[in-house]
């Protein structure tokens, strides 16, 4: 099992959860499964073509990751949307 860490700004789309479990695999596979269980959250992470949105950074065990990155059993996936302000 892997853990997806959900930042406060996205927790509404995750039913208030700070962490979500997922099966190990590539981030593309994990986000496809997330689309089935939490479609609103997944739409905040990936765009209509399935790519990670420009303003979202994803890390697996603290390392920058892309859709082809594998998240092995026990990994933590962090999803960090950029925050803009002025």
Secondary structure as UniProt FT lines:
FT   STRAND          2..6
FT   HELIX           8..14
FT   TURN            15..16
FT   STRAND          19..22
FT   STRAND          25..26
FT   HELIX           27..37
FT   HELIX           39..45
FT   TURN            48..49
FT   TURN            54..55
FT   STRAND          56..60
FT   TURN            61..62
FT   STRAND          63..64
FT   TURN            67..68
FT   STRAND          70..71
FT   TURN            73..74
FT   STRAND          76..81
//
